[in-house]
Amino acid sequence: MTDVVLKDLPYARLHDEWNELEIEDKLKRFQELSTADAEEFFRELDGNEEAEILIALPTRDQRLWMRVLDPDDAADVIQKIPEEDRVHFLELLDESTRTEVSALMAYDEDQAGGLMSPRYARVRPDMTVDEALLYLRKQALEQVETVYLVYVLDSQQRLLGVVSVRRLFSSSSHLKVSDVMRTNVIKTSEDADQEYLSRLFQEHNLLAIPVVDSNGKMKGIVTIDDIVDVVEEEATEDIQKMGGSEALGDPYLKIALPEMIKKRGGWLFVLFLGELLTANAMGYFEDEISKAVILALFLPLIISSGGNAGSQASTLVVRAMALDEVKLRDWWKVMQREIIVGSSMGIILGVVGYFRVIWWEAAFHTYGQHAHLIGIVVGLSLVGIVLWGSVSGSILPFVLRRVGFDPASASTPFVATLVDVTGVVLYFSIASVILKGTLL
């Protein structure tokens, strides 16, 4: 019943259709919403979409909707707006909010300082519980970010502790805040990276994390809803990088085509140069191919199996690194596991490859009298290339991390290219040994 009601809300229907509309239609539909629905809908948009609407609105409406946003959200939206228009949108804010937003914009978007809200509930340690609750009621009217947790600050605004509203309500009214607060507070610095923050939230199951400067003075809080957006953004970037592209930074349909070509073409060109080595490797074994053309039939099978195994290993290790499950010092443990896994998978595929050649020869007489030797070449090559793909795919992320690169940016495409080249060399080297004196 609830789902049906939600789907019938005007802003919910508009949300479903939003990405299919042109900006003129978006603006028209948005302005047709009631004030309450429009505010709810506007807050649900991401920063890029909010900026798009704000730019299209007349100035009198821009002021209204800029003031709907919390300072951290306003800072995020203004950074999505073209640089030449940012001063205009800053001036639409009231003076105190403008000061807060300007301070937030001094930080990078992916730092704790750029994600935090300066509006948080605070009390002094010498207040009684009753005084603290009265003061909190006043702060709640001023639209603090959250009142679930209250931060205890001294006269210098240094963070001393934290207390939940529930604890305040359940404590005796004559007690001091210092008597009921918790002092072992998990906090972060202004320049902490957003990935580090996301791990803190995950490890400690937090609703908010206070941000302090080098002197311990509290600057703001990062809330879980901010980190949900960050996690989605980071995952999107990693997936795009693992596909052999730079992170797009904007929705797929909104990024300009020249920018799309630039972000994808660079890596594609680098990988193309790498694949030229495959042609060189095949040229080196030209005599073997000319004597036993049948070998070329199995080449795609061999190198694709190695590439797939390498991509699997690389993807798993990169994700484990992102989740902090695997660290640089664990490279040997990872290699040991991949040697076992790669060998096992290689043997399975090798046996299947061998019997495929034997059965096909028995049914169609395709490979001639030396079919069993060809089957052995295919089988051994699959064992070797799958093992090599698994090991190289698992180790390359460690190498990239060690030299300061993002493992997600190149692991999978580099592994595929590396395994293609080495797969050709391995396959024809095994063929040269086993088929010498027969087909070669």
Residue pairs with C-beta under 8 A, 6 or more apart in sequence:
6 12
7 13
9 37
10 32
10 33
10 34
10 37
11 33
11 37
11 38
11 40
11 41
11 44
14 29
14 30
14 33
14 41
15 41
15 44
17 29
18 26
18 45
18 49
19 251
19 253
21 29
23 52
23 56
26 52
26 53
26 56
27 53
27 56
27 57
30 38
30 41
30 42
30 53
31 38
33 41
39 68
42 50
42 53
42 65
42 68
43 68
45 53
46 229
47 73
47 76
47 77
47 79
47 80
48 80
48 250
48 251
48 254
50 65
50 69
50 73
50 77
50 80
51 77
51 78
51 80
51 81
53 65
54 62
54 65
54 66
54 77
54 81
54 89
55 81
55 85
57 65
59 92
62 89
62 92
63 92
66 74
66 77
66 89
66 92
66 93
67 92
67 93
67 94
67 97
69 77
70 117
70 119
70 143
70 145
71 97
71 100
71 101
71 104
71 117
71 118
71 119
72 104
72 115
72 116
72 117
72 118
72 145
72 220
72 226
74 93
74 97
74 101
75 101
75 104
75 105
75 114
76 109
76 114
77 89
78 86
78 89
78 90
78 101
78 105
79 86
79 105
79 109
81 89
90 98
90 101
90 102
91 98
93 101
100 118
100 119
103 118
104 113
104 114
104 116
104 118
105 114
106 113
107 113
107 114
107 190
107 191
108 114
109 115
110 193
110 194
110 230
111 190
111 191
111 192
111 193
111 194
112 188
112 189
112 190
112 191
112 192
112 193
112 194
112 197
112 209
112 211
112 222
113 190
113 191
113 211
113 219
113 220
115 194
115 197
115 222
115 226
115 227
115 230
116 211
116 219
116 220
116 221
116 222
117 145
117 220
117 221
117 222
117 223
117 226
118 219
118 220
119 142
119 143
119 144
119 145
119 220
120 144
120 145
120 146
120 151
120 208
120 210
120 218
120 220
120 221
121 136
121 139
121 140
121 144
121 146
121 147
121 149
121 150
121 151
122 139
122 150
122 151
122 152
122 153
122 218
123 132
123 135
123 136
123 150
123 151
123 152
123 153
123 163
123 177
124 152
124 153
124 154
124 155
124 177
125 152
125 154
125 160
125 161
125 176
125 177
125 178
125 181
126 176
126 177
126 178
127 135
127 176
127 177
128 173
128 174
128 175
128 176
128 177
129 168
129 171
129 172
129 173
129 174
129 175
129 176
129 177
129 180
130 173
130 174
132 150
132 168
132 177
133 168
133 169
136 147
136 150
136 165
136 168
139 147
140 147
145 208
145 221
145 223
146 207
146 208
146 221
146 223
147 165
148 164
148 165
148 207
148 208
149 162
149 163
149 164
149 165
149 207
149 208
150 162
150 163
150 164
150 165
150 168
151 159
151 161
151 162
151 210
151 218
151 221
152 159
152 160
152 161
152 162
152 163
152 177
152 178
152 181
153 159
153 160
153 218
154 160
156 217
157 217
157 218
158 212
158 215
158 216
158 217
158 218
159 185
159 187
159 210
159 212
159 216
159 217
159 218
160 178
160 181
160 183
161 178
161 181
161 182
161 183
161 185
162 181
162 182
162 185
162 210
163 177
163 180
163 181
163 182
167 180
168 177
168 180
171 179
171 180
185 210
186 200
186 204
186 206
186 209
187 209
187 210
187 211
187 212
188 196
188 197
188 200
188 209
188 210
188 211
188 212
188 222
189 211
189 212
189 213
189 214
190 211
190 212
190 213
190 219
192 211
194 227
194 230
194 234
195 230
195 234
195 322
197 209
197 222
197 227
197 230
198 227
198 230
198 231
198 234
199 323
199 324
200 206
200 209
201 209
201 224
201 227
206 224
207 223
207 224
208 221
208 222
208 223
208 224
209 221
209 222
210 218
210 220
210 221
211 218
211 219
211 220
211 221
211 222
212 218
212 219
213 219
234 322
236 247
237 247
237 408
238 318
238 319
238 322
238 408
240 246
240 247
240 248
241 247
241 406
241 408
241 409
241 410
242 314
242 315
242 318
242 408
242 411
242 412
243 412
243 413
244 264
244 267
244 268
244 271
244 410
244 412
244 413
245 263
245 264
245 267
246 263
246 264
246 266
246 267
246 409
247 263
248 255
248 260
248 263
249 255
255 263
267 410
267 413
271 413
271 414
271 416
271 417
274 414
274 417
274 418
274 421
275 417
275 420
275 421
277 421
278 303
278 420
278 421
278 424
281 421
281 424
281 425
282 289
282 424
284 425
285 424
285 428
285 432
288 295
288 428
288 431
288 432
288 440
289 295
289 296
289 428
291 439
291 440
292 431
292 435
292 439
292 440
294 367
294 368
294 374
294 439
295 374
295 377
295 427
295 428
295 431
295 439
298 353
298 374
298 377
298 378
298 381
298 427
299 424
299 427
301 353
301 378
301 382
302 378
302 381
302 382
302 385
302 423
302 426
302 427
303 385
303 419
303 420
303 423
303 424
303 427
305 349
305 382
305 385
305 386
305 389
306 385
306 386
306 388
306 389
306 419
306 420
306 422
306 423
307 389
307 415
307 416
307 419
307 420
307 423
308 389
309 342
309 345
309 346
309 385
309 386
309 389
309 390
309 393
309 419
310 388
310 389
310 390
310 392
310 393
310 412
310 415
310 416
310 418
310 419
311 393
311 412
311 415
311 416
312 390
312 393
313 338
313 341
313 342
313 389
313 390
313 391
313 392
313 393
313 394
313 415
314 393
314 394
314 396
314 397
314 411
314 412
314 415
315 411
315 412
316 394
317 326
317 334
317 393
317 394
317 397
317 398
317 407
317 411
318 397
318 407
318 408
318 411
318 412
320 326
321 327
321 397
321 401
321 407
322 408
326 334
328 398
328 401
328 402
331 395
331 398
334 394
334 395
334 398
335 391
335 394
335 395
337 394
338 390
338 391
338 393
338 394
339 387
339 390
339 391
341 390
342 386
342 387
342 388
342 389
342 390
342 391
343 383
343 387
345 386
345 390
346 382
346 383
346 384
346 385
346 386
346 387
346 390
347 383
349 382
349 383
349 386
350 378
350 379
350 380
350 381
350 382
350 383
350 386
351 379
353 375
353 378
353 379
353 382
354 375
354 376
354 378
354 379
355 375
356 375
356 378
357 367
357 371
357 372
357 374
357 375
357 378
358 371
358 372
358 375
360 366
360 367
361 367
361 368
361 371
367 374
370 435
370 438
370 439
373 434
373 435
373 438
373 439
374 435
374 439
376 434
377 427
377 430
377 431
377 434
377 435
380 430
380 434
381 423
381 426
381 427
381 430
381 431
384 426
384 430
385 419
385 422
385 423
385 426
385 427
388 419
388 422
388 423
388 426
389 415
389 419
392 415
392 418
392 419
392 422
393 411
393 412
393 415
393 419
396 407
396 410
396 411
396 414
396 415
396 418
397 407
397 411
398 407
400 406
400 407
400 409
400 410
400 411
401 407
431 440
432 440
